Amino acid sequence: MIAFTHTAATRKGYVRLDDASGYPPTAGQLAALESAACRLIDSLPAAFQDSFKVYDFGFYLHNETQQGGYPEAFQWAIDTVQGLSPYYLLFGKQTDRSGVYMRFWVDLRLPETGNFSCMTTLQREVYQIRVEAETDKKYAESQNIYFNYHEAEISGIEELIKIINEIKDCCVANRNGVEQRPSGCDGCSDEIASQFFQLQGFEKIDLNISTAAFANISTARVKDYSFHKVTIGSETDYLGKIMDDQVLEFNQWLSLNLLVTSYASICIDSISGNNLDAFKYSEDFNCHINFPSGEGLKPSDIKITWNKKAGSWIKNAATANLLIDLIRCKINRLLGVSTEDCFNMLSIPPSTANMDDMPEFDFVYAVYLQSLNIGVNIFDLIEGYKDFGGNSSEAGSDYVIIQNGIEVVSTSVAYTVPTTGTLIGFSRRDPPNVEDMDSGNGDCKGIIYDCMTCRSILCFPTISCPCETIGEEDLKDYMRNLMAFFSKDPLESIAVSFAERFFNKISTDHYATDLSEHVRQSPVMLNYMKLVGAELNKELISNKGDINLNRPINLGKFPPHFNGWYNRWHGLTILINNTETADVWYLGNFNLDNNTKVWSADFYFEVTDHFGLDKHDALLYQKYHAGFAAWWALQHRIGYKPFRTKITIFATLQGQL
């Protein structure tokens, strides 16, 4: 437990508490601080002079503080000081493993009656920030040398004296027993709000504000307290509504919350102080846009912060700052503030480290592809990057068998396609992928092999590096390695055989019974069968237990998807991944127990996949294995033929009406 020691209890205004740094201040430093504290107390109205103190506390930080709060030791000091004096200025000096007095913390409590009764919550925040900012500024001027700490604290004290002189005449008028705020003392004024934003590091933007209209936009992503519209081009709409769609797009690849306020409404306690911590810090990024009242072009404020969200793929400040620049740029473009190219303006850090066990995300590559304007943006590339999270040593499957009342009684591979049966259900990928079945006519722009003339994995037009010729057999070797790299025994031999079939240009449908054996045991396929059974169960209820339906069941636009970390490293992703179609045929043997309402029947499942590669996937994944670019070049430039893979499975399903 920290012990507070009043080393100079007889002093009037300055109280030095414990200091974990071990640095003993000189008599001259203490005298200067006492003199400054006395000047501060003398600047207060007489009614508060005996109840105000300046405290100084030094602590050692063992662990990094959480975003949005104080270190535990300093918070404990605040709680303790509040029991010593009703009003105070508290300085906290942080010592840590990097050195003595590496950071100042400030807490300020001013009176709430008399001359201070008209102060808003926002004003109090602004004043505390001003004191802390002036303290930091002075300390930086002395090159953060710990034995000059007293000069920084004195500078903070002098700033508070200025503040008190600004506000102590603001609540002196008394009309019918109610204290009034004279002209020039508006705690919600543009000046106060502007100070708040400036001190908090906001950036100025110019928004074209339209007539105010009473409306409030509040979603899980965007909270709009501004009650204003903005004009963008010839269109006028609520800023919150405009931003909601944009934030929804952002949240496809990172989590972003956005707060919209105005100079007047920012003084509301519910959107000030610590009340928004849960809103601000639960996401990767928080964005705050504020703009003043009135009409016309107004200087507004925007700030985007990285919240160091636990579990986020964003691991370091360099990556976060790059994404903040990108978000700000896209928001400015959306609001008509800027026409800047949001990708060419990115400043590329020398290195970035993101996900555990992952190569660095290559922003140079991302910006290069974006500059080619070939339909792949940084959001796609980030998703592609995240697809390769994890590692090949993970055991088990990341899919859980669903429990929906349907049982898969038995399954077996269908080595022959049944000649009889009734189509009872189907799934179709929407939209279908046509490009991955094309051959021999692709545009190679952006592909790292530069149409096979150059082995140029890192050779972009903006980077000078030697290139060497690569031949057709080299491309085949890369693709063979790709198939083996992303599959494990016993699927590795199947994956390599698929590549050889591709090299032999056999474009007829491949009824892959050896692959079907592994698919039928996959949790993905078992879950798909159970979902089909659940939909059939609904139809049987509607059809009074009669399986002879009037039409096949449309099972949606999502046939089985064999992705996820386990499938990615064990072969089903590289061999199948997102399938194109799934057809379900009823083969007979329908039994329904009229007492228990339990039914069972035999079915034939046929899943179709395209063993081909489109350019979008090649661009997303070629940085993680050169075989993707080789595959694309063989198919789309040389003319190797893709083929359709057929997965064929018999199954008996059971359910209960």
N, C-alpha and C positions, 0 to 999 in steps of 0.2 A: 504494500500500500504506500502511495506517495504521501510524504509528510510535508506540510506547508510550514515554512519557517519565516517569520517576519524578522529579517535581519536588521531592519531599521524601524522598529515599531513606533518610534517617536516622530517619524516624519509625518507631515500633514497630508500629502497627496499621493506619493509614490510608494508602492509596497512591492518589494521583491520577494517572490516566493521561491520554492526550491528550484534548482537548476541542475539537471543531470549531466550537463556538459563538463562540469568541473572547472569552468573558467571563472575566476574571481574578478568582478568588476573593480575598477580603481575607485578611490574616494572621489576623484574628479568626475568620473562618469556618473556616479550616483548623485552627486550634487547637481550636475547638469540636468539629469532626469527629474530630480525633485523640483528644480526651478521650473521646468517646463510643465510638470503636473500642476504646480501651484498656479501658473498662468492660466492653465485650462480651467481649473476649478474657479478661479476668480472671474472667468468669462461667463460662467453660468449665472442665471438669476439667483439672487441671494437665498431663495427658499430651498435650493437644491445643493448649495455648496458644501454643506456638512455631510451630505449623504452620497457623495461621488468620490471614487478613488480610481487611480491608475494602477493596474497590477501587471507584473511581469513574471512569466513562468517558462522555464526551460525543460524540455523533456527529450527522451531518447525514443526514436521511432524504430521498433523492432520489425513491424510488418507494415506493408503499404496500406494506406487508408482506402476505404471503399469509396467508389465514385459517388459524389453528392453528399458526403458527410465529413465530419471531423475525425481525426485520429482519436482513439479511445482515451489516451492520456489527456489530450486537450479538452475533450468533452467532459471528462471527470473534473478538470480544473474549472470549467465553466459552471458546472453544477455546484462546486464548492464555493466559488467566488460569489455566486448568487446568494449564498447564505451569509456572506460577510458584509456585503454592501448592496443596497437596492439599485444603485446606478454605478456603472463602471466602464472603463476601457481596459480590456485584457489583451496583452500581447503574449503569444505563444511562440517560442523559439525552438524549432525542430533540429535536433542533432540526430544523425543516423550514421550508418557505416561509411557513407561518402564524405563526412566531415562535420565540423561544428557549425551550428546555426545555418543550416542549408535552406531553411524556409521560415517565413513568418506566417503566423495565423493570427487573426484578429477577431475578437467578439466585442460588441458594443451594446450597452443597454442605456438608453436615455430615458428621462422621465416621460410620463404619458399625460400629465396634467399641466395646467397653467400654460406657459408659452409653448409647450410641446404638444398640447392636446390636439392640434389640427394636423399633426404629422401622420401621413399615410404609411401603410406597411411598405409600400414601394420606396418612399422617401427614406425610411430607416434602412432598407437594404442598400440604397444608393450611397447613403452616408457611410455605412460600414465599408462598402467597397472602396469609396474614396480614401478612407483612412488607410486601408490595407494597401491600395495601389500606391499611395504616396510613400508609405513605409518601404515597400518593395523598390520603388524608384530610387530612393535615397540610398538604400543598401546596395543596389546595383552600381550606383555612381562610385561607391567606395570599394567596388570590385568584390562585394560579398565577403569582405574580411571580417571575421567574427568579432575581433576586438573593436570594431567600429559600429557594433550593433546599436549602441546608444544613440548615435546620430540618426539612424533609421527610425528608431522609436520616437525621438524628439520631432522628427519631420512629420510622423503620423499624428503626434499630439498637436502640432501647429495646424495641421489640416483640420482637425476636429475643432480647434478654436475658430477657424474661419467658418466652419459649418454652423457652429452655435451662434456666431454673430449674424449669420444669414437668416436664421430661423427664430431667434428668441423674441422678435417683435411681431411674429406672424399670428399670434392668437391673443392679442391684447384687447381687441374691441369686444365690448359686452353689450348685447342688445337683448333686453327682456330675459336676463339671466342666462343667455346662451352665448358661448364664446364664438366669435365670428372670425373668418379668415380674411384679412384685408387684401386689397389688390396687390398682386406680386407674390403672394404666398401660396399659390395653387400647388398642392402636392401631387396633382395629376397633370401638371402642365407639360407641354411639349419639351420644355427645357429639362425638367426633371427626368422625363422618360428618355430623352436623348442622352442625358448623362448616364443613365442606367445602361443603355445599349452600348454606348461608347466604352464604358468601363468593363462591360461584359464581353467585349471583343466582337460586337456585331459589325457586319459590313453594310454599307449604304447601297441601296438600289432605288430606282425611281419607278414608282407605280402610278398609273393613270387611274385615279380613284373617281368613281361615279357617285351619284346621289346615294346617300345612305338608305338602306331599306331594312326593316326589322325582320331579320331571318337568322337562324342559327344552324350551322351545319355541324353535326357531331356524329362521327363514326368511330369504329375501333382504330382507325388510322389517323383521322384528322379531327381536330377540335377547333372550331372557329368561333371566337368570341368577338369578332370585329364588327359584325353587322354592316359590312360594306360590300359593295361590288367594285370590280375593276374592269376596265375596258382594255381589251387586247385586240388590236386591229380595229375591226368594225363590230366586234362582238363584245357584249357586256354580260357578265355573270358573277355570281358570288365567288370570291377567291377560294373559300373552303371547298366549294363544289368542284371548281376547276382542279384544285390540287388533289382531291380525293382519288380521281382516276389515275393521276400521275403517281401518287404514292402506292396505289395498288400495283402499278407496273414495277415500281422499285422493289416492292415486297416479293416479287417473284424470285429475286436473287439476294436480297438482304432485307432486314426488318427495319422499317423507318416509321416513326411517328411524327406528326406535324401539328404545331400549335399556331393558330392565327389569332392575333389580338390587335387592338388599336391603342393609341396613347391614353384614351380615356378608360378603356376597360381593363388595362393592365393593372390598374390600382385595386381591382377586386381581389380580395384575399384568396379566393378560391383558385386564382391562376397566378399567384405570386408566392414567394417564399418556398418552403419545402413541401407545399401541398401537392405539387405535381411530380414529386420524385418517382412515384410508381409509374406515372405516365412516361417520364423522361428516360428512366434508366433500365426499363425492361426490354428495350430494343437495341439493335446495333447502333442506330443513329437517331438523334432527335433534331428536328428542324423547327425553328421559331421565326415566323415572319410577323413583323409589326409595322403598322402604318398609321399615320395620324388622321384626325378627322378632317372634314372639309372635302372639297372637290378639286379636280385638276391634277396635274402632275405633282406628286409629293415625294420627298426623300424618305424612303422607308428603310427598314432594317431587317437583315436576315442573318441568322446564325445556325450553323449545323455542327453538332458535337458528336464525337464517338464515345459510346458509353461502356466500352470494354465488357460487353455482355458475356456472361459465362457460357461456355460451350460454342461460342461463335467461331466461324472459320476465319474471321479477321483477327490475326494474332499480334500485329504490331502497328505502331503509330504511322510508319511510312505507308503501309497499305491503306490504313484508315484515312489518312490525309489525302491520298490520291483519290479515293472514292468520294470523300467530301467535296473535293474540287469538281469531280464529275457530277455529283448530285446538284451542287450549287449552279454549275453551268447549265445543266438541263432544266432546272427550275427557272433560271433567268431567261432561257430561250422560250420556255412555256409561257412566261409572263410577258413576253415581248420586250424585256429589258435588254437583251443581247441577241446577236446573231452569230455569236462565236462558235467555232467548231469545237465541240465539247471533247473531242478525242485528241486532236492535234495540240490542244492547249495543255495537255497533261505533262507535268514535269516527272520524268521517270526516275525513281530512286535507283541508286547503284545496285541494290539488292533488296529483295523482300523475302521474308520467311513467313509462311502462313500455316497451313495445316500440318499437324504432326505426321511424320513419315511420308512427306510429300515433297516433290521438287518445288522450287519457287514458282509462283505464278509469273508468267513472262509478259509483263506489260508492254515491252517493246514489240513482241509478236502481236499482241492484241491491238495496239495502235496501228501497226503496219497493216493488218487485215482490214481494220476499219477504214483506213485511207484508201483501200482498193474499191470500196463501195460494192461488195459482192454479197451482201445480205447476211453477214455475220457481225454482230456487234459484241461489245465487251460483256453484256449480260449473258449472251449465249456462251461465250468463252469461259466466264466464271462458272456457269452451270456445268460445262464440260470439265472444268478443273475439279469441281466438287464431286463429279461422277467417279473420279479416280481416287477418292479418299479411302482410307483403310489400306490393308496390305494382304498379300497372298497367304499369309500364315494363319489368318482367322479361321477358327473351326466352327462348324455348325452352320445353320442357315439363319438369315435375318428375316425369314417369313414364318409366321405363326399360323397354324391350321385353324381356320375359323370354325366356330361352333354355331350352326344355324338350324339344327334339327335334321339336316340331310346327312346320310351316311353313304360313303363310297364303299360298297360291300366288297367289290372285287374289281381288279383291272388286269388287262393283258394287252400285249402289243398285237395289233391287227396286221398280220403278215399278208393278208389279202383284203382287198376292198370289197365290202359286201355288195351284192348286186340287187338286194331288196332292202326295203326300209322306207320310212317316212321322215322327211326333213321336219324336225320339230322345233329347231332353234338355230339362230345364226348370230355372229358378231362380225362387223366390218369396220376396219380402220377408217376413220374419217378425219381429214381427207386421206385417200389412199396415197401411198408413196410410189409414184410412177418412175421417178428418176433413178431409183436404185436398180431398176431392170433395164435401163438404157445401156448402150454399149457403143464405144468408138467415136463419140461425138461431143466430148466434154471440153469446156473452157478451163485451161489449167491455171488461170490467174490465182495466185495465192497458195497453190500446192507447192510444197517445199522442194520437190524435185524439178521444178521448172520444166515440165514436159519431158522429163527423163534426160535432158541434155546436161544437167548439172546436179551434182550431189550437194544440195545447198540448204541443209537443215537450218543453218543460222545465217545464210547468205541472202539478205534482202537488198533491194536497190540502195537503201540508205547506209548499208554496212559493207565496207570493202573487205572481201575475203576471197581466198582462192577456191575455185570450184573444179571438180574433176568429173569426167564423164561417167555415167552409170548406165549399165546395159539392162536388157530385158531379163536375163538370168539373175542379175543382182536383185531386181525387183521381186522376182519369185522367191528368192531366198529370204528377203525381208518379210514377205507375206507368210511364208512357212513359219518363220520365227514368231510372227505375230500370233498365229493360230496356236502354236505351242505355248507361248508365253501366257496367254489368257485361258489356258485349260490345263487340267490336271488329269492324271490317270484315273479312270480309264477313258476319259473323254479326249485326251490329247491325240490319240491315234485317229479318232473320228474327225477331230478338227483338221488335222493334217490331210486326211483323205478328202475332206471337202475342198481344201485348197487345190489338191491334185485334180479333182473333177473339174474345178474352175479352170485350171491350166489347160485341160484337155478340151475345153470349149464345148462341154456337153450341156446344152441348154434345156434339155427336156426335164420334166418334173422328176424330182428325186424322192422316192418313197423311202425315207431314212428310218428303217425299222430298228437299226442299232441305236440311233439317237432317240427314237420313240421309247425305248426301254428305260432310258434315263429320265425322259420327260414325264413318263407316267408316274414315277416315284417322286417327282418334284412337288414341294408344297404349293408352288404356283399353279400347277395343273390340277392338283387335288382341290385347291380352293376354287378354281374355275368350275370344276365339276359340281362342287357343292353349291355355288351360286346359280348354275344352270338348274340344279335340282330344286332350289328355293323358288325360282321363277316358275318352273313347271308346277310346283306345288300350288302356287296361287292360281294358275290356270285350271288345275284339276278341281280346286274348290269352286271356281266360277262355273266350271263345266260339269258340276255334280258328279265328279269322280270318273268322267269319261275321258280317256287319253286321246281319243280321236278328235283333235282340235280342228277348228275351221281354217286356221292359218298357223304358220310357224311363228314362234316367239322371237321378236326382235330383241336380242340380248345386248344391244348397245354398240358403241363404236370403239370398244376396248377389248379386243381379243387378248389372250394371255400375254403378259409382259415378263420376260425372264431377265430382269435386271436385279439390282441390289448387289451388295458387296460379295456375298457368297457366290452367286451365279457369275459375277464378273470375273472372278479368279478361278472358277471351276469349269468354265467352258460353255455354259448355256447362253451367256450374254454374247460372246463372240460368234457363236453358231446360230443363234436365233434372235435374241433381244426382243424388240417390239414386233410381234407377228402381224400379218395382214388380215387374215380371216380365220374364223373358227365355225365349222358346221357341225351340228349335232343331229344325228339320225336315230329315230326310235326303231329298234329291231324286233320288238315283241316281248313276250313273257311278262305282260303287265298283270300284276296281282294286287288286289285290294281287299283287305280284310274288313268286312262290313262292321265288325264289332270294334276293333281297335283303330280302324281307319288308317292302318299302316299299309303303304303301297311299295312296290318295287317293280323295276323294269330294266331291260337291257338296252344299251345305247352304243353308238359308234361316234367317236369324236375324231374329226379331221381338222388339224391346224395347219395353215399355210404360212410360210415365211419366204421372203425374198433373200436369197444368198447373193446380195449385191450391196454396193456401198454408194450412197449419194455424196455429193460434194460437201454439203453442210456438215455431215458427221466427220468426213475426212479432215476438214478444216478445224473442227473442234478437238479432235483427238490426235492429230498427226504429231503434235509436240510431245506426246507421251509415249508414242511408239512409231518409228518410221514406217512400219508395215501398213499403217492406214493410208499414207500417201502412196506407197507402192501398189496397194490393192486398187486404189482409185485410178492410178495411172495405167495399170494393166487393163482395167475394165473400160475406162472412158477414153483412153488415148490409143491403146494398141488394139482393142477390140475383143478382149476376152469376154466370154459370155456368162452372165449371171444365170442362176436357175432358181426355180421354186422348190423349197423344201416342204415335204409333206410329213406331218406327224400323225400317226394313225393308232388309235387306242380304243379297245373295247372296255366298257365299264357297266357295272350293275349298280344302280342308285336306289336308295331307300329313303322314304319320307313318311310323314304322317299328316293327314288332312285335319 
